[in-house]
Amino acid sequence: MNHYYPSSLIEEGVNNLVYQNRCGNRLSMMFHQTYTECEITYKPNAFRRKEFRARNFSNRDIFTTIFASCTLPEIGSASIQYFGYDPFITKIHTRAGLSQAQNILTILNFPHQNCFALAARHPLLILVKPHVQFNLDDGLITEMFIDRGERIVSFLAFPGFEENRIRQLPDATIAIQIMDEDIVIMGAEESLYQVQCSLKILGNKSLSVLTKQVEQDLSAPLQSPAITSSHSEWQHSLNFNKRVLFSQIDAGGACIAALNRIYHLQWIRDGGMACSYLAKAGAPSLLALWTPFLLDNPSRQFQHGGHTVNEFLQIVGTRWTKTEDDGLYYAVLSLYTLYQTTGNPIYLDTSQLVKLVNSMNYVINTKYDTHHQLFMSQTRGEILMSSSPLFGYDPVNGTLVVDPPEEYQHKERRITHLASLYQNSNMYNVLCMLIILLDAAQIEHQQLSHYYAFTNQLKQSLQSQFINQDGLFYSSLLFFDNDTTLWDAFEEGDVLEYTWAVTLGPFFFDTLTTLRSAYHLYTHGTQVKPYNYSAWNTLSHFLKEWRLPDKDFETMITSEIDESGCVTTKYPMTHAIIEYQQDLEGWRGLPFCIAPLITSVTALLLQSLPQGLAVRASMLVDSVTYFQYRTCVLHIVATDIGEEVHRWLFAGRTIECSLQIPERWLVMGSHQIQIVRGSTPRLPRLYSSNARLLDIYKQGSTITLEFFNAVPSELVFEGIEQDTLHIYSSEGDMLIYEQKSVTNDSRSLIFIEYLGNFTILIKHTQ
């Protein structure tokens, strides 16, 4: 035996299409030169089985195919004229041989059934081989078998003996021929009864009826958000990639990281970023599936200091994972975003919060360096440093690494560990988000006091150490095995993680330095290496919030959409977002690339803030409708010309002096928001904040804004340079604040350390 470890499941066809079913099954169509493999891997139905074992049943190490083999022996890459790929409804046009015989194949991916359909307009031969022996009935082929304790019934339904040509070959393979848009339905369930239930819903229906049924099943979950753009390419790409993303998060919350066979793994980062960003774009339903799945399935669980600790690393539910540090951040971000976007107190469940508190306390006790007052990492990107107990291994595979990658050293000096901007920014955010969640749940008051002090200490340490002489962030502080250290710039570190560090938030320990660093990335980042589109989209989202001009934002998004629209060979899933700039033949349909794209475009009219929403203006988007936020459904329409909000109306009432929507207005129901584009008015106006804006009202020349925040507040105002501003606590005491101007901008930042309810009075000077 030459190989003890599993090889990566790379698609072997000249062309390859991959379909992920929301119940769990996956169809990989691999088009070789003269024939096509149809591989269907099995997982128990996610609408019934949500436990980790079921959602991970077919994984990278061991997976179950519903048939021993399934092939189309007369259809190959050479005969394909056009791949009309869609994650749910695909039409493939073929022209074969010297005769140029034409056919149209249709593949249906059913959103609510654990199966797929294949239809053909003209004669098509399908060969299906059982693991042992099929049971052949009129219109139905089944095989019951047991794999790893799971009872599985695979099936292929067809019109019938009279309608189709059926024959059984000596090796138990069944040959079936279809034509005239006959439909075969292929899948697997846990019992024959469940197979029959599916066929009662799907069987004896025409292709057109089933196609309409698929679209009807998708209409409600894909409704939010509905974006209208004058860019037809943008419009198509956003709608298309919503479908792609939706197909990859099953009904149990498991998130597949790309449309590839290798991605049976469920990455904490990919699922957390994708679902959280989609919720920020007004579609929280997938986050409501993902978050409990993640929190119930940490990478590993152990006892430490008398507490049960859940450790969130790279992969959901397994200790066979690289010890990346960002898993806890994405776990907390998932819960925090779910609570913020739904407002549902059920997500303040004490047991889940205690899990995350224990995880954070473990990280503080084991990763925080009290001398440097920074969190330390044993990984640089995905690469283990020499201080890691697993250095020299690939812990995902458990394999020895004979030649460690070059990232473990810097100019021939071995790196033992490091303090990265990414990890420390993440931990700052974890602390802020946990404080807000604990305060909302009204528990752990002693823990809150500790976190308040610790967050402030970390903030001061980062501000004093991580800013270089050019006013930009370093990438990391490297520690070497010869007891020397080095601060490296973003060009020398992990550019992807650096970009996330200065764009994800939702809280920033130094906003002005973050802004300078983000613009430096924008102007210099692509000179270092091609961008990952996940980071590219979080960067466009962040910069547009700080007034990146429409034309520059348009260039960023259009370049990505244009590349995804290229027809490629290996994965002809045209329009599914690719992973890296210029890598057109690379993987497609990555949720952690798609969701930030949708959010970045949605935020052109409605921006998700750390604790609220704010209206925006752009000429690139005209409306965003069916935006779900807490108990509201918001419909936003922009009129007139300009990149700034001249004025705006909520339910027909003009809101002055704030672009952040007061919570008092966000009551249950459907609400219309009208944005009039134009120039910025001369009145002082709240642009955004990291606090809850409870209410706002204006009397004469005095503007009153009422806020609440459980963490120090940062507010962005327009046009207050000449105005008098006073801030009062809930007890009536005047509060001290700090004010800073944004370079080359009319906006000012206000910093307030006070925690709790506070009121800002602005006396406007005419």
N, C-alpha and C positions, 0 to 999 in steps of 0.2 A: 504494500500500500504506500503510494508516494505522497499522499496528502492526508494529513490527519484533521485538518481544519477545513470548514466549508469555503468554497470559492464564492466571490461576489456574484450575485445573480444578474449579470449583465445580459441585456437582450441580444440574442444571437442572430436576428434577422437582418437582412439588408435594410428593410424598413420595419418599424415597430410602433404599434399603437397600444396604449395601456389604459384600461378603464377600472376605476375603483368604485365598487358598489357600496352604497351607504349602509347596507345590511352587513357587509363584511367581505363578500366574495370579490375576487379580482380577475379580470380577463386581460391577458397579455396576448396580443395578436402579433406574431413574428413572421413577417413575410420574407421567406427565403427566395432564392432566384426562381425556383420552379414549383414551390409549394408553400403552404402557410400553416404554422402551428397555432392552435387556439388553446392556450393554457389557462385553466380556471382554477385558482387556489381557493381554499375553503376556510371560512370562519363561521362559527355559530351566529345566528341572526341577531344583529345588534339591537333590534327593537325589543328583543326578549332577553338577551344575555349580555349584560353590561359589565360583568366582572372581568378582571384583567386577563385571566386564563383564556377566556373566550375571545377577547379582543386581540390577544397575542397568540392565538392558536397556530396560525400559519405565520412563522417568523423567518428570519434569515437563516437560522440553523436547521430548522426542520419545518417543512410545510407540506400540506396535503393538497393534492390535485384531485378534483372530483372525478376525472377519468384518467386512466393510465395514459391515454393520448387522445387528442382530437385534432384532425387535420383537414385542410381543404387541398386535396392533391392536385387539383387542376388550376388553382389560383396561386400565382407567385408574384414576386416583385416585378418581374419582366412584363407582366400583363396589366399592371396598375396604370391607369391613365390619370386618376385624380383621387386623392384622399380628402374627402369632405368631412374632416374630423370635427366632432363635437363630443364632449364628455358623456352625453346622454343619447344623442341621436346622430349617427354617422352614416353617410352614404358614400360608398366606394365605387368608382366607375372603372371597369376593366375592359380590355381589348386583347384577345388571346390569339397567338399563333398566326400562321399564314392566312387563315380564314378571316382573321380580324373579328372573331365572334365577340359580341359585346354583352356585358351584364352590368347590373347595378345591385350591389350588396348593401343591405341596411343592417346596422348593429344598434340595438336598443339596450340601454342600461336603465333598469327600472329603479326609481328612487326608493320604493317601499317594499320591494321583493328581492330576495337573495338569489337573483338569476338575471340572465341576459337573453336577448332574442337575436336571431340571425334570420334574415329573409333574403330572397333572391328573385329578381324579375324573370330570369331565364334559367335553364337547368344548371344546378350546382350540386356537386358530389361532396358529401361530408362523411368522413370515416371516424368512428368513435370506438375506442377500445376500452374494455372494463379492466378493473384491477384483477377480478377473478372471473365473474360471469354475470351478464345482464339478465334481468327478467324482462321479457319482451311481450308487451300487450299492444292491442290496437290503439295507436296514438300515443303510447307512452313506453319509454325505456327507462328502467330503474336498476340500481344496484345498491344494496344495503351492505355496509361494511363498518368495522370498528377500527378506529385509529387513536392511539394514546387515550383510550377510555371513552372517546366520543363516538356515539352512534351517528352515522352519516348515511343519508339516502341521497345519492346523486340521481339526477333525472334529465332526460331529454324528451320533451313533448313535441309531437309532430301531428299534422292533420289526420293521418290514418293510413291503414294498409292499402285502401283502395285509391287514395289520393297520391300516395308517394310510392316510389320504388324502394323496397327494403330487402336486404339480404344479409345473412350472417355468414361470415368467412370462417375458415377452419381455425384461426387463432382467436375466435370469439369476437373479433371486430365486427361491428355492424356498419354496413354501408347504407346510407340513406340519400335519396335524391329529392330535391325540391325545385319548384319553378312557380311562375305566375304569382310571385310575392307570397308563396307559402311561408309560414313562420315556424321555426323550431325554437323552443325555449329551453335553455340549458342552465342548470343550477344545482343546488344541494340544500337540504334541510335536515332536521334531526329526526324526522319520522315521515312515513308515507302520508299520514294525515295532514301534516304541514305542507307537503308537496301538493296534495289535492286542494288544500285551501288556496294556495297561490294560483293554481291552474283554474280554479273557479273564478278568480278575479281576472286572469289574463287570457285564459283559453277561449278558443272559438271566436276570436275577434280578428278583424282585418288589420293589415299593417297601418292603414291610415287611422283607424280607431285607436290602436295601441300608441301610435305616435302622438295623437292628441292627448291621450291619457297621461303620457309621460310629461308633456308640457303643462297639463293641468296640475299634476302633482308638484311641479316645480314652481308654479306661479306664486303661491303664497310665500314660501321660504325665500325666494329670490326677489321679492318685491322691494325689500329694504336694503340699501337706499336706492331710489330710482334717480339717476343723474341724467340731466339733459345738457348736452354740449353741442355747440355748433361744429365741432370737429367730428365728422362722421367716423373717422378711424378711432378716435378716443371712445366714442359712444359704443361702437361694436366691441372694442377690446375690453372695456369695463364690464359690459354685460356678459361677454363670453367668459372672461376669467372669473366672474362671480360663480358661474356654473362649474368651472374647473375646481375652484376652491371648495364649493359645497359638496362636490362628489368625494372629496378626500377626507372629510371629517364624518365619521360614521355616527349612527344614532346612539352609540354608547359613549361618544366623546373622543375616541381614538383618532389621532391625526396622522395621516401619512404625509411624509415630507416632500414627496415629488411623485410624478407619474412615471415611476420606474420600478422594475422588479426588485432592485436592491433595497428599496425603501419599505421593508416591513418594519423597520425600527421606528419608534415613536419618540421624536426628539422633544424635550421639554421646551427648548428655545423656540423651535419652529411652531409648535402648537400654541404656546403662550403668546408669542408675538402675533401670529396670524389671527387668533380668535380675539385677542384684546384690541388689536387695531381695527378689526371688522366691527367690534362693538362700538368703538369710537366713531365709526362711520355710520352709526345708526342701525346696526344689525347685531344685537347681543345674543341671539338665540343659540348660535354655535358655541359661544363662550359659556353659556349655561350648561351645555353638555360637557365641554372640555374640562372645566374647572374642578368639579367633583371627581371626575375620572383621574385627573392628575393628583389631587390632594390625597386621594385614597390609595394611590400607587406610587409612593416615593421610590427613588433609586435604591435606597436601602433603609433599614430601620434598626435601631439598636438602643441600648440603655447607656445613658451618660449622666452622671451627677444626680442619679435618682429619678431621671425623667426619660420618657421614651422620645427619641430623636428621630425625625424623618429627614433624611438627607436627599436633597434634590440636586442631581448632578447633570449629566448630559442626556440620559435616556430614561424614559418613564418605566418604572416597575422592575428594574433589574440592576444588580450590582455589577454586572458585566458592562461597564460603561467607563468612558474617560472621565477623569475627575475635574471636569470643567466647573468653574465656580459660579456660573451665572444661572444655574437651575433654580436656586432659591429666589432670585430676583423675578424670574418669569412665573414662578408659583405665586408669589405675593402679588405681582402685577395682575395676574389672572383674577384672583379673588377681589383685589381692590377695584379693578375696572368693572368687574361684574356688579359689585355693590354700587359703584358710582353711576353706572349706566342704567341699572334697573331700579335702584332705590329699595330693593326688597330686603327687609331686615332678616329674612331667613339666611342670608349669606353672612350674617354676623354670628353664626352659630359658634358657641364657645369652644366646642371640641376642635373645630377647624382652626380657629385662631390660636388656640393653645399649641397645636401642632407647629404652626409657623413661628410662634414665639420661641418654642423650644429649639427649633431649627436655627433661628437667628442667634439665640444665646450660645448655642454650640459653636457657631461660626465666630462669634466674638471671643469665646474662650480659647479657640484653637487656631484661628487665622489672624487675629489682630495682634500686631506688634506694638507693644506699649512704648518701646523706645522711639520708634519712628512715627507712632500714632497713625498707622496705616494698616489696611488689610493686605495680607500677603497671599500670593498664589503660587501653586506648584505647576501651573500650566501657562503656556504662552500661545494664545489661540487654542488649538487642539493638541499642542505638543507638550508632553510631560517634561518638566525640568528635572535635574539630577537629584534634587532633594525629595522627590516623590518616592514613596515606597514601591511604586509600580514602574519606576524608570527602567527602561529596557524591555518593557512589555507593551503590546497593544492590548489594553485591558478589555476592549470590546470583543476581540477575538480570543483573548487569552494567549496570544502568540508572542514568542520572543522576537525582539527587534534587534537584528544583528548590527545594522548600520542606522543609528538614530538620525532623524532628519536634521538638516543644518540649523533649524530654528532653535535647537537646544543650546546653541552657543552664539556668541557675538564676537566676531573677529578673532576666532580661535580661542576665546576664553569661555569656559563652560559656565552656563548660568545655573545656579542652584535654585533660586526662586526669584520672585519679583513682586513689586507693588504696582499694579496697572491702573491707569485711569479708568478703564472699563469696570474692573471689579470694585474699585472704591466708589465710583459714581453709582454703581448698582447697589452697594450696601447703604449708601446715603439715602437712596430712594426707598430701599426696603424699610429702613428705619422710619422715614416720613410716612410711608403708606401704612405701616403697622400702627404707628401712633394714631393716625386718623381712624383706622378700623377699630382699635381698642377703645378710643374715646367714644366712637359712635355706639359701640356695644356696651359702654359703661362698665368695663371690667378691667382688671389688672392695673389698678391705680399706682401701685408701687413700681410695677414694670414701666409704666408711662414716665414716671419721674426719672428713672434710670435712662430710658431712651432719649428723653429731652436733653439731658446733659451730654450723653454720648454723641448724639447727632450734632450738637453745637461744637463739641470738641473735634469731631471728624471734619466738619465744615471748615473750621479754622486751620486745621492741619493741611487740608487740601489746598486752601487758598494761599497758605504760606509756602508750600513746597512744590506744587505741581505747575506753577506758571513760570515760563522761561523769560529771558530778557526781551523777547519780542512780543510779550504779552499773550502768548499762546500756551496751550496746555502741552506738557510733555506726554509721551505715550506711556512710559513706565519707568520705574526705578529698578534697575537690574542689579542683582547680587551675584557675584562670581565666586568660584571655588577657591580663589586666592585671596579672599576677604576684601576685594575691592568692589566698588559700586559705580554705576553709570546711569545718568538720566538720558533716555533716548527719545528722539522726536518721532512724530507719527510716521515719517518716511521709513524709519528703521524698525518700527514695531508692527503690530497687526492692524492694518489700515481699516479692516472691517470692524473690529472691536472698537477702535478709536472713533470711528464714525458713529457707531451706536452710542458710545459714551457721551457724545456731544449733541445727540439728537433725540434719544428716546425719552428721557425724563421719567415720569412727568414733572419731577422737581429738579432744579438745578442749583448747585451750591455756589456758583458764580456765573450769573447769566451773561454778563458783558464779555467775560473771557470765553465762555461757551460760544457766544455769537461770533467773536473774532476767529476762533478756532474752526468753527463750521464754515465760515466764508473762505478761510485758508484752504480747507479741504476741497471746497467747491472749485477753487481756482488752481489747485496744485495736485489734488488727489489722483486724477486720472493719469498724471505724469509718472506716478509710482507704479501703478498696476491697474488693469481693467477692474471696474467696480462690480461688486455683487449688487444685484438690483434690489435686494432687501435694504441694504444700506443706502443705495442711491435714492430710494423712495422715502426713507425716513429723513434723509438730508433735504430732499425737495420740500417735504412737509414742514420741516423746521424752518428752512430759509424763507419759504413763502409767508410764514407767520410773521417773519421780521422783514416783510416788504420786498422780497425778491420780485423784480418786475415780471409782469405777465409774460413778456417775450422770452425771458430767460427760463422761467418755469416751463413755458411751452416747449422750449428746446429740450429740456431735461426729459420731459414725459414723452415727447414725440419720438426721440431717439430710441427709447425703450420699446415703445409700441411698434415702431417701424421694424426693429430687429425681431420682435416676436412674430411679426407678420411674414417673415421670410420663409419660403418653402424649403425645407431641409430634407436630408436623406434618412439619417438614422432614426429620428423621431419626427415624422411628418405631421405632428400635432400643431399645425399652423395656428397662430394667434395665442397659444398658451405661452405665458411669460417665460422667458429663458432665465437662467441663473446668473450668468456673467456677461458683461458687455463683450461684444465681438465673438463670443463663443457660441456661434449659431447652431452647431451640432451638439451642444451640450444638453443637459437635462432640462425638462420643461415642467411648467405647472407647479411651481413651488409655492405653497400657501404663504410662507413668510416673506415672499416677494410680492405676491398678489395683494394681500390685505393692506400693506402700507401704501401701495399704489392707489387703491380705492379710497383710503382715508385721505391721502394727500390731495386728491381731486375733490372729494366731498368737502374738505376744509376750505376750499375756495369760497364757499358760501356759508358754511356752518362749521366752526372750529370747536373741537372737543378740548376743554381745559381740564386741569387737574381735578377741579371740583365744580364743573359747570359747563356752559356752552356760550359761544360768542358768535355774532354774525360777522360776515366778511363780504368783500366784493371783489369780483374779477370779471373780465370780459370773456373768459374761457369756459364758464359754466353759467347757464341761464336758470336752472332750477335743480333743487334736490328735494324729492318728495318721499313720503313714507319713512322719514327718519324717526326711528324709535328711541325714545329717551324716557326712562322711568315709566310713568303712566301716560305719557304723551305720544302722539304721532304728529310730527311736524312736517309742514309742506312749505318750502322756501322758494320764492320766485324773485329774480332780480330783473330790474328794468333800467332803462336809460344807459348812459355810456360813462365808463370810468373804472378805475381800479380801487377806489375808496368808497366807503359807505357815506353817502351824503346825508341820508336819513333812512329810518326803517320803522316799520309798523308791526306790532304784534296783535293779531286778531283785530285789525283795524285801528288800533290805538298807537299813536306815535310815542316811541320811547326816546327821550332825550338824555344826553350826557352819559350814556353807557352803551357799549357794544356787547358786553356780557349780559346775558338774559337774567333778570332777577328771578329767583326761585318762586316768588309769589305768583308769577305768571305761569309757571310750568305746572298747571293743574291737570287732572285727568281729562283726556279727550283729544280730539283732533284740532290742531291750531294752524292758522295761516300766518306766515311771516313774509312781508313784502320788503324788499331791499331796493332802495333807489340809489343807483350808482351815480358817482359824480365827484365833487371835491370834498375835502374834509371841512366840516363846519368850524366856525371860530369858537364855539362853546367848548369849555373843558369837557373831556369825555374819557371815561374808563375804557381802555382798549382790551385789557385782559387782566386776570389775576390767578393766583394759585389758591385763592380762598373762595368760600361760598358767598355769593352776593345774594343777600336775603331780600333786599328791597332798595328802591331808589325813588326819590321824589324831588321836585324843584319848586321852590317858592320864591318868587322874585328873582334876585340874583344869587340866591343861596341854593346850593345843591347838596343833598344829604344822601349818603350811601351807607347802608347797614350791612355788616359782614360778620361772618364767623369763621374761625380757623383754629384747628388744634395744633398746627405747626406755625413757625414764623411766616409772616405773609410777605408776598412780593406782588406789587400791583403796577401795572403799566398804564400811564395816563397820556392822553394827547392834549396839548395846548394848555398846560397849567403853569407855564413859566412866570406869568404875570399875576397869578391869582394867589389869594391867601388860603392856606389849607390848615385845618386843625383836626386832630384825631383824638377821640375820647374812648375810654374803656366803658364797659357796661356799668361800672360804678360811678362814672362821670369824671374820672381823672384824665387829665390831658396826657397823651402818650408821646414819647419821643420817637421820631422816625428819621430815616436817612433818605436823601433824595439824590439820584444820579441821572445824568442825561445820557441818552443813547447817541453815539457819534453819528453825525450826518443824518439826524432824524429829529422830528419834532416831538418825540415821545420822551417821557421821563419815567424812571423806575423809583418806586417808593418801597422802602424796606421797613417792616414793623416786627419787632421781636415779641410783642404781646400775644398771649394765647387766650382765645375765647371770643366773646362778642365785642365788636368795636364799631364805632361810627366815624365816618369822615365827613366833615363839613367843608365845602369849597365856596368861598366868597368870590364870585366871578367879577373881575374888573372889566367893565365895558370898553 
